[in-house]
Amino acid sequence: MSETKIETFTADADWTVPDRVGEIEVELEGERGESFDAEPPGDGGRVAGVLEVTPGETLFIRESSGGGEGLSFAAPGGSSVDIRRGGTSLSDRIAVAGGGGGEGRNDSAGDTSGGDGGPNTGEDGGESSFTTAATGGTQTDGGSGGTQSATNGADGEDGEFGAGGKPGSSDQRGGGGGAGWYGGGGGASTDNAGSGGAGGSNYTAGLDTVNANERGTSSRSHGDGGLVTIEYLQPPEEAANVSAERVTDDDIEVTWGGDVNDGEYRLYRDFEPPVDENSTLVATVESGTSHSVTDTPTFGGRYRYALLAWDEKNGISSSVESNEVTVPIIAPSDLAVDDVRDAEADLSWTDNADNEAGYRVDVREDDDGAWETAVDDLPADTTSATAAGLLNGQLYGARAVAVGLGLEIADIDPDVLPGETLTIASGETFEFQKPHVNQGTVENAGTMQPDDLQ
């Protein structure tokens, strides 16, 4: 079958969709906030789903830093990771996994935990003495920074679109907010305590199918950054030089070239374009098999084939058509007029074919009128029919037509001349019901068709 490809990316990677790939599965994991080994920081969020793509387009994998990065004493929030489409600005993001909030430091009591990054709204950070909790980022706003009521202290900064809030600047004991679609608020700081940073929010609106939107389930540690995993099926290579050749009276051999042993191919047949998955399926060719298929159509006709590369995720990824090839039908013979009445005539013929789909009887005025159908949809092996709706006194030509798929062949025999005595192939003679002047030699010319001349 088609080969499954898995590729992983951290920050600042550009990925171009390979040829023949129309759908990918993506997983995004945000980064954990930083810890001082007491209360845990917030873990990153996780997003997974399906994205429909176009071969040749570029997706941009980017990272946004959590609040507090670069500060001397603060525990920064975790980075978010995202996929961007159509550009590299924050507004071009189509999927985001939020980062977790950084841990808050406390001298006289246990440290305070950071909030997890997650769906819809990031988790709030933990509180400490004289501080309130920072709130998680949402789908429309950054989280609020934690506040403090100490003599010496500073409130945490609010999160923003794509960025976590910084912790309060006094002693930098608060945790940084995790980045996300909207970042979590930064923790407040006092001279001996700080609240934890809040988590950033996930975002999934740009995915065609959402399989997971989770809080705090990322496996990414602080310092590792976020991670994007892209999985897709690489469809088989397009076939080359698809050719059809009639090798026996009834058999057609279809051959092809190219590097086409790495997946599944489906061979379709039709008697008119286009040849596609709605046509007749002839064979399914798996990996490692021969580059040829012998087909024996039931009916004669003109046929074309198409070899379609296929995989279970993307469906048809390429199609190459063959030349046209004809399986002939042997024409009927010995067309005879067995009886003529006022408005109809009985015809018979010899069926020489074994691969016709059916028969049809046509009639036309005189010897040069346009052929029109008198009897249609006769089954295969038919050797007689009655042409009705004729006008007595009109000369008609008649023909019996062996019909295949996109192919037909006729036997054209005697004109029917009212008033004339005809010798039929069996040797029997009969007279038409209405006299008519003999216009000349009676020949085996073809089918019949009504007219108003009497």
C-alpha positions as CSV (number, residue, x, y, z in Angstrom):
1,M,0.0,0.0,0.0
2,S,1.0,3.7,0.0
3,E,3.8,4.7,2.3
4,T,3.0,6.6,5.6
5,K,5.3,9.6,6.1
6,I,5.8,11.2,9.5
7,E,7.6,14.5,9.9
8,T,8.3,16.6,13.0
9,F,9.0,20.3,13.4
10,T,9.8,22.7,16.1
11,A,10.1,26.5,15.6
12,D,10.6,28.3,12.3
13,A,10.1,25.5,9.8
14,D,8.5,25.9,6.3
15,W,6.8,22.7,5.0
16,T,5.8,22.3,1.3
17,V,3.0,19.8,0.6
18,P,4.3,16.9,-1.6
19,D,2.9,16.0,-4.9
20,R,-0.4,14.1,-4.9
21,V,-1.1,14.7,-1.2
22,G,-4.5,16.2,-0.5
23,E,-4.9,15.6,3.2
24,I,-2.6,15.5,6.2
25,E,-3.0,14.7,9.9
26,V,-1.4,17.2,12.3
27,E,-0.6,17.1,16.0
28,L,0.6,20.2,17.9
29,E,2.0,20.2,21.5
30,G,2.7,23.3,23.5
31,E,5.6,23.7,25.8
32,R,5.5,23.4,29.6
33,G,6.2,26.4,31.8
34,E,9.4,26.6,33.8
35,S,9.7,25.1,37.3
36,F,11.7,25.6,40.5
37,D,11.2,22.0,41.5
38,A,8.4,22.6,44.0
39,E,4.9,23.1,42.7
40,P,4.6,22.1,39.1
41,P,4.4,24.5,36.3
42,G,1.6,24.3,33.8
43,D,1.8,21.7,31.0
44,G,1.2,22.6,27.4
45,G,-2.0,22.0,25.5
46,R,-2.4,19.5,22.7
47,V,-4.3,19.8,19.4
48,A,-4.8,17.1,16.7
49,G,-6.8,16.9,13.5
50,V,-7.0,16.7,9.8
51,L,-6.2,19.4,7.3
52,E,-7.0,19.4,3.6
53,V,-4.1,20.7,1.6
54,T,-3.0,21.4,-2.0
55,P,0.2,19.9,-3.4
56,G,2.8,22.6,-3.6
57,E,1.4,24.9,-1.0
58,T,3.6,25.9,2.0
59,L,2.6,25.7,5.6
60,F,4.6,27.7,8.2
61,I,5.4,26.2,11.6
62,R,6.1,28.9,14.2
63,E,6.5,29.4,17.9
64,S,5.5,32.2,20.3
65,S,7.4,32.7,23.5
66,G,5.8,32.6,26.9
67,G,5.9,35.6,29.2
68,G,9.0,36.2,31.3
69,E,11.6,34.8,28.9
70,G,14.9,36.5,29.6
71,L,14.1,37.8,33.1
72,S,16.6,36.9,35.7
73,F,14.5,35.4,38.4
74,A,11.1,34.6,36.9
75,A,9.9,31.2,35.8
76,P,8.8,31.9,32.2
77,G,5.6,30.5,30.7
78,G,5.8,27.9,28.0
79,S,5.9,28.6,24.3
80,S,2.9,27.9,22.1
81,V,3.4,26.3,18.7
82,D,1.2,26.8,15.6
83,I,0.7,26.2,11.9
84,R,0.2,29.2,9.7
85,R,-1.3,29.3,6.2
86,G,-1.1,32.0,3.6
87,G,1.5,34.1,5.5
88,T,3.6,34.2,8.7
89,S,1.7,36.8,10.8
90,L,-0.1,35.8,14.0
91,S,-3.4,36.3,12.2
92,D,-2.4,33.6,9.7
93,R,-2.5,30.9,12.4
94,I,-4.9,28.0,11.7
95,A,-4.1,25.8,14.7
96,V,-2.4,26.5,18.0
97,A,-1.3,24.5,21.0
98,G,-1.0,26.7,24.1
99,G,1.9,26.8,26.5
100,G,1.7,26.2,30.2
101,G,2.2,29.0,32.8
102,G,5.4,29.3,34.8
103,E,5.6,28.4,38.5
104,G,5.4,31.2,41.1
105,R,8.2,31.4,43.7
106,N,7.5,31.7,47.5
107,D,10.0,32.0,50.3
108,S,7.9,31.2,53.4
109,A,5.4,28.7,51.8
110,G,5.3,26.3,49.0
111,D,5.7,27.6,45.4
112,T,2.5,28.1,43.4
113,S,1.6,26.1,40.3
114,G,1.3,27.4,36.8
115,G,-1.9,26.9,34.8
116,D,-2.1,24.4,31.9
117,G,-2.5,25.4,28.3
118,G,-5.7,24.1,26.8
119,P,-8.9,24.3,24.9
120,N,-11.1,27.4,24.8
121,T,-9.5,28.9,27.9
122,G,-6.1,28.2,29.5
123,E,-6.1,27.2,33.1
124,D,-5.7,29.9,35.8
125,G,-2.4,30.1,37.7
126,G,-2.1,29.3,41.4
127,E,-2.4,32.0,44.1
128,S,0.1,32.9,46.9
129,S,0.0,35.1,49.9
130,F,-1.1,38.7,49.1
131,T,-1.7,37.7,45.4
132,T,-4.7,36.7,43.2
133,A,-4.5,34.2,40.4
134,A,-3.7,35.1,36.8
135,T,-6.4,33.9,34.4
136,G,-6.0,31.8,31.3
137,G,-6.1,33.1,27.7
138,T,-9.5,32.7,25.9
139,Q,-10.6,32.6,22.3
140,T,-11.1,36.3,22.2
141,D,-8.8,37.9,24.9
142,G,-5.6,37.5,26.7
143,G,-5.8,36.3,30.3
144,S,-5.6,38.9,33.1
145,G,-2.4,39.3,35.1
146,G,-2.4,38.3,38.8
147,T,-2.8,41.1,41.3
148,Q,-1.1,41.7,44.7
149,S,-1.8,43.6,47.8
150,A,1.6,43.7,49.5
151,T,3.5,46.9,50.4
152,N,6.2,46.1,47.8
153,G,4.9,44.2,44.8
154,A,3.8,44.4,41.2
155,D,0.8,43.0,39.3
156,G,1.4,40.6,36.5
157,E,0.8,41.7,32.9
158,D,-2.1,40.6,30.8
159,G,-1.7,38.1,28.1
160,E,-2.0,39.2,24.5
161,F,-2.9,37.8,21.1
162,G,-0.1,35.2,20.6
163,A,1.9,36.1,23.8
164,G,1.8,35.3,27.5
165,G,1.9,38.0,30.1
166,K,5.1,38.9,32.0
167,P,5.2,38.4,35.7
168,G,5.2,41.4,38.1
169,S,8.5,43.1,38.0
170,S,9.1,43.4,41.7
171,D,11.6,40.6,42.5
172,Q,10.1,38.7,39.5
173,R,8.7,36.0,41.7
174,G,5.5,35.5,39.7
175,G,5.4,32.9,36.9
176,G,5.1,34.0,33.3
177,G,1.9,33.4,31.3
178,G,1.9,30.6,28.7
179,A,1.7,31.7,25.1
180,G,-1.3,30.6,22.9
181,W,-4.0,31.8,20.6
182,Y,-4.3,34.3,23.4
183,G,-1.7,34.1,26.1
184,G,-2.3,33.6,29.8
185,G,-1.8,36.4,32.3
186,G,1.5,36.7,34.2
187,G,1.7,36.0,37.9
188,A,1.9,38.9,40.4
189,S,5.1,39.4,42.5
190,T,5.8,40.6,46.0
191,D,9.2,40.8,47.7
192,N,8.9,37.2,49.0
193,A,6.1,35.5,47.0
194,G,4.6,35.2,43.6
195,S,1.5,33.7,41.9
196,G,1.8,31.2,39.1
197,G,1.4,32.2,35.4
198,A,-1.8,31.1,33.6
199,G,-2.0,28.9,30.6
200,G,-2.5,30.0,27.0
201,S,-5.4,28.9,24.9
202,N,-5.5,26.3,22.1
203,Y,-7.0,27.1,18.7
204,T,-8.5,24.7,16.2
205,A,-10.8,26.7,13.9
206,G,-8.6,26.3,10.9
207,L,-8.6,22.5,10.9
208,D,-11.1,20.6,8.7
209,T,-11.5,17.9,11.4
210,V,-10.6,18.2,15.0
211,N,-9.6,14.9,16.7
212,A,-8.2,16.3,19.9
213,N,-8.3,19.6,21.8
214,E,-6.8,18.9,25.2
215,R,-5.6,20.8,28.3
216,G,-2.2,19.9,29.8
217,T,-1.5,16.7,27.8
218,S,1.6,17.8,25.9
219,S,4.8,15.8,26.4
220,R,7.0,18.8,25.8
221,S,9.3,19.9,28.7
222,H,10.4,23.5,29.2
223,G,13.4,24.3,27.0
224,D,12.3,21.8,24.3
225,G,9.9,24.2,22.7
226,G,6.6,23.1,21.1
227,L,6.3,20.3,18.5
228,V,4.3,19.9,15.4
229,T,3.9,16.4,13.8
230,I,2.6,16.0,10.3
231,E,1.5,12.6,9.1
232,Y,0.4,11.7,5.6
233,L,0.2,8.9,3.0
234,Q,2.5,9.3,0.1
235,P,0.4,8.1,-2.9
236,P,2.0,5.9,-5.6
237,E,3.9,7.5,-8.4
238,E,2.0,8.3,-11.5
239,A,2.1,5.6,-14.2
240,A,3.8,6.2,-17.5
241,N,3.1,5.0,-21.1
242,V,-0.2,3.3,-20.4
243,S,-0.8,1.3,-23.6
244,A,-3.6,-1.0,-24.7
245,E,-3.2,-3.7,-27.5
246,R,-5.6,-6.4,-28.8
247,V,-3.6,-9.6,-28.5
248,T,-6.3,-12.1,-29.4
249,D,-9.8,-11.9,-30.9
250,D,-11.3,-11.0,-27.6
251,D,-8.4,-10.1,-25.3
252,I,-6.8,-6.7,-24.7
253,E,-3.5,-6.4,-22.9
254,V,-2.8,-3.2,-21.0
255,T,0.8,-2.4,-20.0
256,W,2.4,0.6,-18.3
257,G,5.8,1.8,-17.1
258,G,7.2,4.0,-14.4
259,D,8.0,3.5,-10.7
260,V,4.6,2.1,-9.9
261,N,5.3,-0.7,-7.5
262,D,5.0,1.3,-4.3
263,G,1.2,1.3,-3.9
264,E,-2.1,0.4,-5.3
265,Y,-3.4,1.1,-8.8
266,R,-6.9,0.6,-10.2
267,L,-7.4,-0.1,-13.9
268,Y,-10.7,1.2,-15.4
269,R,-12.3,0.7,-18.8
270,D,-14.8,2.7,-20.7
271,F,-16.0,3.1,-24.3
272,E,-16.3,6.9,-24.1
273,P,-14.3,9.5,-22.3
274,P,-13.7,10.3,-19.5
275,V,-12.3,7.1,-18.1
276,D,-12.4,7.5,-14.3
277,E,-13.6,5.8,-11.1
278,N,-17.2,5.8,-12.4
279,S,-16.1,3.5,-15.3
280,T,-15.8,-0.3,-15.2
281,L,-13.2,-1.5,-12.7
282,V,-11.0,-4.1,-14.5
283,A,-8.3,-4.9,-12.0
284,T,-6.7,-3.7,-8.7
285,V,-2.9,-4.0,-8.9
286,E,-1.0,-4.1,-5.6
287,S,2.6,-3.5,-4.8
288,G,5.2,-5.7,-6.4
289,T,3.0,-7.0,-9.2
290,S,3.5,-7.0,-13.0
291,H,3.0,-3.9,-15.0
292,S,0.4,-5.6,-17.3
293,V,-3.2,-6.7,-17.1
294,T,-5.1,-8.8,-19.7
295,D,-8.8,-7.8,-20.1
296,T,-11.5,-9.7,-21.9
297,P,-14.5,-7.4,-22.4
298,T,-17.8,-9.1,-22.7
299,F,-18.9,-7.1,-25.7
300,G,-17.1,-5.9,-28.8
301,G,-16.5,-2.2,-28.9
302,R,-14.0,0.7,-28.8
303,Y,-12.3,0.9,-25.5
304,R,-10.0,3.1,-23.6
305,Y,-8.3,2.4,-20.2
306,A,-7.1,4.6,-17.4
307,L,-4.6,3.5,-14.7
308,L,-5.4,5.4,-11.5
309,A,-3.1,5.6,-8.5
310,W,-5.0,5.2,-5.3
311,D,-4.6,5.3,-1.5
312,E,-7.1,5.0,1.3
313,K,-6.6,8.5,2.6
314,N,-6.4,10.7,-0.5
315,G,-8.3,8.5,-2.9
316,I,-7.4,9.0,-6.6
317,S,-4.1,10.9,-6.9
318,S,-3.3,10.5,-10.6
319,S,-4.8,9.1,-13.8
320,V,-3.2,8.2,-17.1
321,E,-5.2,7.1,-20.1
322,S,-4.3,4.6,-22.8
323,N,-4.8,4.7,-26.5
324,E,-8.1,3.5,-28.0
325,V,-8.4,-0.2,-29.0
326,T,-11.2,-1.9,-30.9
327,V,-12.6,-5.4,-30.4
328,P,-14.6,-5.9,-33.6
329,I,-18.0,-7.3,-34.0
330,I,-18.8,-9.6,-37.0
331,A,-21.6,-8.1,-39.0
332,P,-25.0,-9.9,-39.4
333,S,-25.6,-11.3,-42.9
334,D,-28.4,-12.6,-45.1
335,L,-30.9,-9.9,-44.2
336,A,-34.2,-10.8,-45.7
337,V,-37.8,-9.5,-45.9
338,D,-40.0,-12.4,-44.8
339,D,-43.4,-10.8,-44.9
340,V,-44.9,-7.3,-45.6
341,R,-48.3,-6.1,-44.4
342,D,-50.0,-2.7,-44.6
343,A,-47.9,-1.0,-41.9
344,E,-45.1,-3.4,-41.0
345,A,-42.6,-5.8,-42.3
346,D,-40.9,-8.9,-40.9
347,L,-37.2,-9.1,-41.2
348,S,-34.7,-11.9,-40.5
349,W,-30.9,-12.2,-40.6
350,T,-28.1,-14.4,-39.6
351,D,-26.3,-13.6,-36.3
352,N,-22.6,-14.1,-36.9
353,A,-21.3,-12.4,-33.7
354,D,-20.7,-13.8,-30.3
355,N,-19.8,-10.6,-28.6
356,E,-22.6,-8.2,-29.5
357,A,-24.5,-6.4,-26.7
358,G,-27.7,-6.5,-28.8
359,Y,-29.3,-5.7,-32.1
360,R,-31.2,-2.8,-33.6
361,V,-33.3,-2.5,-36.8
362,D,-33.2,0.8,-38.8
363,V,-35.2,2.0,-41.7
364,R,-34.9,4.8,-44.2
365,E,-36.9,6.3,-47.1
366,D,-36.0,5.1,-50.5
367,D,-32.2,4.5,-50.9
368,D,-30.9,7.9,-49.8
369,G,-33.0,8.9,-46.7
370,A,-31.6,9.3,-43.2
371,W,-31.5,6.1,-41.1
372,E,-34.0,6.1,-38.2
373,T,-34.5,3.4,-35.6
374,A,-37.5,1.2,-36.1
375,V,-36.8,-1.5,-33.5
376,D,-34.4,-0.9,-30.6
377,D,-32.9,-2.8,-27.6
378,L,-33.1,-6.2,-29.1
379,P,-31.1,-8.7,-27.0
380,A,-27.9,-10.4,-28.2
381,D,-28.4,-13.5,-30.5
382,T,-31.6,-12.0,-32.0
383,T,-32.2,-13.1,-35.6
384,S,-35.6,-11.5,-36.5
385,A,-37.8,-8.5,-35.8
386,T,-40.8,-6.7,-37.0
387,A,-40.5,-3.1,-38.2
388,A,-43.8,-1.4,-37.5
389,G,-45.3,2.0,-38.2
390,L,-44.6,1.8,-42.0
391,L,-46.7,3.5,-44.7
392,N,-47.9,1.2,-47.4
393,G,-46.8,2.3,-50.8
394,Q,-43.5,3.8,-49.7
395,L,-40.1,2.3,-50.7
396,Y,-38.0,1.6,-47.6
397,G,-34.5,0.5,-47.1
398,A,-33.7,-1.7,-44.1
399,R,-30.7,-2.8,-42.1
400,A,-29.9,-5.0,-39.1
401,V,-27.3,-3.5,-36.8
402,A,-25.2,-5.5,-34.3
403,V,-24.5,-3.2,-31.4
404,G,-21.5,-3.2,-29.1
405,L,-20.0,-0.5,-26.7
406,G,-19.2,2.5,-28.8
407,L,-19.2,0.3,-31.9
408,E,-21.9,-1.0,-34.3
409,I,-21.9,-2.8,-37.6
410,A,-24.8,-3.4,-40.0
411,D,-25.9,-5.7,-42.8
412,I,-27.8,-3.8,-45.5
413,D,-30.2,-5.9,-47.7
414,P,-33.1,-5.5,-50.1
415,D,-35.3,-2.5,-50.6
416,V,-38.9,-3.2,-49.8
417,L,-40.9,-2.1,-52.9
418,P,-44.7,-2.2,-52.4
419,G,-46.4,-4.0,-55.2
420,E,-43.2,-6.0,-56.1
421,T,-42.8,-9.7,-55.8
422,L,-39.5,-10.4,-54.0
423,T,-37.5,-13.6,-53.8
424,I,-36.3,-14.1,-50.2
425,A,-33.2,-16.0,-49.2
426,S,-35.4,-19.0,-48.3
427,G,-36.7,-19.0,-51.9
428,E,-40.2,-18.2,-50.8
429,T,-42.2,-15.5,-52.8
430,F,-44.9,-13.2,-51.6
431,E,-46.8,-10.1,-52.7
432,F,-47.2,-6.8,-50.9
433,Q,-50.7,-5.8,-49.8
434,K,-50.9,-2.7,-52.0
435,P,-49.9,-2.7,-55.6
436,H,-47.1,-0.4,-56.7
437,V,-45.3,0.2,-60.0
438,N,-42.0,-1.6,-60.2
439,Q,-39.3,1.1,-60.1
440,G,-36.5,-1.1,-61.2
441,T,-34.2,-3.9,-60.0
442,V,-34.8,-4.9,-56.4
443,E,-31.6,-5.0,-54.5
444,N,-30.5,-5.9,-50.9
445,A,-30.0,-2.4,-49.7
446,G,-30.9,-2.0,-46.0
447,T,-33.4,-1.0,-43.4
448,M,-36.8,0.7,-43.6
449,Q,-38.3,3.9,-42.5
450,P,-41.9,5.4,-42.7
451,D,-42.8,8.2,-45.0
452,D,-46.1,9.8,-46.1
453,L,-45.7,9.1,-49.8
454,Q,-48.2,6.4,-50.9
